[in-house]
Structures are given as C-alpha cells and as structure tokens.
Amino acid sequence: MSVESAVISNGDLEKPFRIFVGYDAREDVAYEVCRYSILKRSSIPVEVIPIKQSELRKKNYFWRERNKLESTEFSFTRFLTPFLADYDGWAVFVDCDFLYLGDIKELRDLIDEKYALMCVQHDYAPKESTKMDGAVQTVYPRKNWSSMVLYNCGHRKNKILTPEVVNRESGAYLHRFQWVEDDEIGSVPFVWNFLVGHNRVVEGDPSSYPKAIHYTCGGPWFEGWRDCEFGDLWRKELEEYEKVKEKK
C-alpha cells in the first residue's frame, strides 16, 4: 500500500522489512537523510515508506482537523501504520527526525511475537516549552514512546487501529497506547530512540552509544538547531546523501 518506497536488497529472497516514516513537508530533507541512513546501513532488504498526510487525505484514510498542539503532520497519521501494512507481519513507524547509525536488522532481531507492539519506554519530560520551528512542546505520560514503534500489525489488538478510530480517538488514547494492555507492550533498548539532550553516552560503555539518534526538539535542518548535539553527524550524512543524489 506504499505510495512511495525505496527497496534495497542484499540478494536475500526474504520479504523486505517495512519502515514507515512520518513525513512533514517542512522537514523533507530530514526524511531524505533518515531514509538514506537506514538504507545505507541495512544488511537486510528494507522498504522505506513515507506517511504523507496529503496523500492519506486524498485516499480518504485521514480526515481529522489539525489542532494547535500537533507539532508535525504525522502526529496522528503515525497510528495508521498497521492499516497501511494491511494488518500483516511486523513493521516499524519512526519519526523523520531520526538518523540511523545501526543496522536495522539488529532492531528487527529484537522482535518478540508475544507483544502487540514494542518501543523504547522513555521516562522523559522535556525542559523546553517549544520545539523545532516554534511548535509547542507538550508534556504527557509515555512521551516519545510513539516516535519509534515496532508494530505487530497482525495482532488482534492492532486491528483496532482503523482509519475511523485514528481519526476519532484522542491524542491521549493513541499516544499512550490505550488500545493495548501494559503487558502487551515490549521494551526496546534506548539506543534505538536516543533522545538528543536527554539520553547520554557513558564513556567506556559501548552499549550506551546511539544506534538511532532522535533530534526530538529540533535538528540541524532548522536554523536554530544547527549546532545541536550530534548535529555534525547529521550534517555529514546530508553531505554524503547529496553527493550520492548528484551521481544518479
């Protein structure tokens, strides 16, 4: 059901692992770098699929009005991931403001079939009152849990996430995963959703180094965040992506 995808194959005949990326027109370059970083490091076939609100509206999959607390175009469309995956197999949703440093195979290998979904279970309260380009920074339980989720799309609980439910239910219901029980949510190591400004690398501890950097408050593609922590890694990835793009 992808509207745009990129497939990279290492010759393996297995079905590509699907990664749905939240897309915002203001952050197109963030999406492109995120996508590039995934494809570049993946040792398994993957399919990267942008979730574009404009296209979902045309298909009548998404019709709810945007409210002032939504900082991105994918604040709610993210929860259509199981539906877009035809309620089949496992798939990842991830915000576009991620830079992948690890092989997506390592994330896929963490999958435990007993769970309806899996994510990094952050205990996070942002210090800033605004994020990115002045968007309001909201605080709520399970903040940032929904920014990177492994969905067991065929799980009976995730079949609750129809377009009707995603368009109707509250932000609290969706972002706090209230359609599943607590014991149906699996845990993923924080390095797969390493929050810039919150998580820390521990010197001498390789297990604390990020496999996926999340520029949750704002990334180097925004004027006011050019020199943020790990910003140099993102800019380097952008330069590489642009060189590869020029050669095509």
C-alpha positions as CSV (number, residue, x, y, z in Angstrom):
1,M,0.0,0.0,0.0
2,S,3.0,2.3,-0.2
3,V,2.8,5.5,-2.2
4,E,6.5,5.9,-2.5
5,S,9.1,3.4,-1.5
6,A,12.8,2.5,-1.7
7,V,13.9,-1.1,-1.6
8,I,17.5,-2.2,-1.0
9,S,18.3,-5.8,-1.4
10,N,21.4,-7.8,-0.5
11,G,20.3,-10.8,-2.6
12,D,18.2,-12.3,0.2
13,L,14.8,-13.5,-1.0
14,E,13.0,-12.6,2.2
15,K,10.2,-10.1,2.2
16,P,11.5,-6.5,2.8
17,F,11.2,-5.3,6.3
18,R,8.8,-2.3,6.2
19,I,9.7,1.0,7.8
20,F,7.0,3.7,7.7
21,V,8.5,7.2,8.3
22,G,6.4,10.2,9.4
23,Y,6.7,12.9,6.7
24,D,6.3,16.6,7.1
25,A,6.7,19.0,4.2
26,R,8.7,21.4,6.4
27,E,11.2,18.6,7.1
28,D,11.6,16.9,3.7
29,V,15.4,17.0,4.0
30,A,15.1,15.3,7.4
31,Y,13.1,12.5,5.8
32,E,15.6,12.1,3.0
33,V,18.5,11.8,5.4
34,C,16.6,9.4,7.7
35,R,15.8,7.2,4.7
36,Y,19.3,7.3,3.4
37,S,20.8,6.4,6.7
38,I,18.5,3.4,7.0
39,L,19.2,2.1,3.5
40,K,22.9,2.7,3.7
41,R,23.4,0.6,6.9
42,S,20.8,-2.1,6.4
43,S,22.1,-5.7,5.8
44,I,18.6,-6.9,5.1
45,P,16.1,-5.9,2.4
46,V,14.0,-3.0,3.7
47,E,11.2,-0.9,2.3
48,V,11.1,2.7,3.4
49,I,7.6,4.3,3.1
50,P,6.8,7.9,3.9
51,I,3.5,8.6,5.6
52,K,2.3,11.7,3.8
53,Q,-0.8,13.3,5.2
54,S,-1.8,15.0,1.9
55,E,-1.9,11.6,0.2
56,L,-3.8,9.9,3.0
57,R,-6.4,12.7,2.8
58,K,-6.8,12.1,-1.0
59,K,-7.4,8.4,-0.3
60,N,-9.9,9.3,2.5
61,Y,-7.8,7.5,5.1
62,F,-7.3,10.6,7.1
63,W,-9.7,13.5,7.6
64,R,-9.4,14.8,11.1
65,E,-8.8,18.5,11.5
66,R,-5.4,19.6,12.8
67,N,-5.2,21.2,16.2
68,K,-2.7,23.7,17.6
69,L,-0.9,21.0,19.7
70,E,0.1,19.0,16.7
71,S,3.8,19.8,16.0
72,T,4.0,17.7,12.9
73,E,1.8,16.5,10.0
74,F,2.3,12.9,11.3
75,S,1.2,13.5,14.9
76,F,-1.8,11.2,14.3
77,T,-1.2,9.6,10.9
78,R,1.6,7.5,12.5
79,F,-1.1,5.3,14.1
80,L,-2.3,4.2,10.6
81,T,0.9,2.1,10.3
82,P,-0.8,-1.3,10.9
83,F,-3.6,-0.4,8.5
84,L,-1.1,0.7,5.8
85,A,0.7,-2.5,6.4
86,D,-2.5,-4.4,5.7
87,Y,-2.5,-5.7,9.3
88,D,0.2,-8.2,8.3
89,G,3.5,-9.0,9.8
90,W,5.8,-6.6,11.6
91,A,6.6,-3.0,10.6
92,V,8.3,0.0,12.1
93,F,7.0,3.5,12.5
94,V,9.6,6.2,13.0
95,D,9.6,10.0,13.1
96,C,11.5,11.6,10.2
97,D,13.9,13.4,12.6
98,F,16.0,10.3,13.2
99,L,19.5,9.5,12.0
100,Y,20.3,5.7,11.9
101,L,23.8,4.7,12.9
102,G,22.9,1.0,13.4
103,D,21.8,-1.9,11.1
104,I,18.0,-2.2,11.0
105,K,18.5,-5.9,11.2
106,E,19.5,-5.6,14.8
107,L,16.3,-3.8,15.5
108,R,14.2,-6.4,13.7
109,D,16.0,-9.2,15.6
110,L,14.6,-7.7,18.9
111,I,11.1,-8.7,17.8
112,D,9.2,-10.8,20.3
113,E,5.9,-12.2,18.9
114,K,4.2,-12.2,22.2
115,Y,3.8,-8.4,22.1
116,A,1.4,-6.2,20.2
117,L,4.0,-3.5,19.9
118,M,7.5,-2.7,21.1
119,C,9.2,0.6,21.7
120,V,11.7,2.5,23.9
121,Q,9.9,3.2,27.1
122,H,11.3,6.6,27.9
123,D,10.8,8.4,31.1
124,Y,11.0,11.8,29.5
125,A,9.9,15.3,30.4
126,P,11.3,18.0,28.0
127,K,12.8,21.1,29.5
128,E,11.9,23.3,26.5
129,S,8.5,24.9,26.1
130,T,8.9,25.0,22.3
131,K,10.5,22.7,19.7
132,M,11.7,22.8,16.1
133,D,10.4,26.0,14.4
134,G,8.5,27.3,17.4
135,A,6.0,24.4,17.7
136,V,4.6,24.0,21.2
137,Q,6.3,21.3,23.3
138,T,3.6,19.2,25.0
139,V,4.2,17.0,28.1
140,Y,2.2,13.8,28.6
141,P,2.7,10.3,30.0
142,R,4.7,8.0,27.7
143,K,6.1,11.0,25.9
144,N,8.1,9.9,22.9
145,W,7.1,6.2,23.1
146,S,5.1,6.6,19.8
147,S,8.1,8.2,18.0
148,M,9.6,4.8,17.2
149,V,7.4,1.7,17.4
150,L,7.7,-1.9,16.2
151,Y,4.1,-2.9,15.4
152,N,2.9,-6.5,15.3
153,C,0.5,-5.5,12.6
154,G,-1.4,-8.7,12.5
155,H,-2.0,-8.7,16.3
156,R,-5.8,-8.6,17.1
157,K,-5.4,-5.5,19.3
158,N,-3.7,-3.5,16.5
159,K,-6.7,-4.3,14.2
160,I,-8.5,-1.7,16.4
161,L,-6.4,1.0,14.6
162,T,-8.7,1.5,11.7
163,P,-8.9,4.9,9.9
164,E,-12.1,5.6,11.7
165,V,-10.5,5.1,15.1
166,V,-7.3,7.0,14.3
167,N,-9.5,10.0,13.1
168,R,-11.8,9.9,16.1
169,E,-9.8,9.0,19.2
170,S,-8.0,11.5,21.4
171,G,-4.2,12.1,21.4
172,A,-4.1,10.6,24.9
173,Y,-5.7,7.3,23.7
174,L,-3.4,7.0,20.8
175,H,0.0,8.3,22.1
176,R,-0.4,6.4,25.4
177,F,-1.2,3.1,23.5
178,Q,-4.5,2.7,25.4
179,W,-5.9,0.2,22.9
180,V,-3.4,-2.4,24.3
181,E,-2.7,-3.7,27.8
182,D,0.6,-2.7,29.5
183,D,1.9,-6.2,29.3
184,E,1.4,-6.2,25.6
185,I,4.0,-3.5,25.1
186,G,7.5,-4.8,24.7
187,S,10.7,-2.8,25.6
188,V,13.4,-1.8,23.2
189,P,16.9,-0.5,24.4
190,F,17.0,3.3,24.5
191,V,19.8,3.4,21.9
192,W,17.2,2.8,19.2
193,N,15.5,6.1,20.1
194,F,18.3,8.1,21.6
195,L,16.8,11.4,22.6
196,V,19.2,14.3,22.0
197,G,19.5,16.4,25.1
198,H,18.1,13.6,27.3
199,N,20.0,10.4,26.8
200,R,23.7,10.3,27.4
201,V,26.6,8.3,26.1
202,V,28.5,6.7,29.0
203,E,32.3,6.8,28.5
204,G,33.6,3.3,28.2
205,D,30.2,1.7,27.7
206,P,29.6,0.9,24.0
207,S,26.1,-0.3,24.8
208,S,25.1,3.4,25.5
209,Y,26.1,4.7,22.1
210,P,23.1,5.5,19.9
211,K,22.0,3.2,17.1
212,A,19.3,5.8,16.1
213,I,19.6,9.4,17.1
214,H,16.3,11.3,17.6
215,Y,16.6,15.1,17.3
216,T,13.3,15.4,19.1
217,C,13.4,19.1,20.0
218,G,14.9,20.2,16.6
219,G,17.6,19.1,14.2
220,P,20.3,20.8,12.1
221,W,17.9,21.3,9.3
222,F,16.3,24.1,11.4
223,E,18.3,27.4,11.7
224,G,18.2,27.5,15.5
225,W,19.4,23.9,15.9
226,R,22.4,23.7,13.5
227,D,24.9,23.2,16.3
228,C,22.9,20.8,18.4
229,E,24.4,17.7,19.9
230,F,25.2,15.1,17.2
231,G,24.5,17.8,14.7
232,D,27.8,17.1,13.0
233,L,26.9,13.5,12.3
234,W,23.6,14.6,10.6
235,R,25.3,17.2,8.5
236,K,27.9,14.7,7.4
237,E,25.2,12.3,6.4
238,L,23.4,15.1,4.5
239,E,26.6,15.8,2.5
240,E,27.0,12.2,1.6
241,Y,23.4,11.9,0.6
242,E,23.6,14.9,-1.6
243,K,26.8,13.5,-3.3
244,V,25.1,10.2,-4.0
245,K,22.0,12.0,-5.3
246,E,24.1,14.1,-7.7
247,K,25.6,10.9,-9.2
248,K,22.2,9.5,-10.1
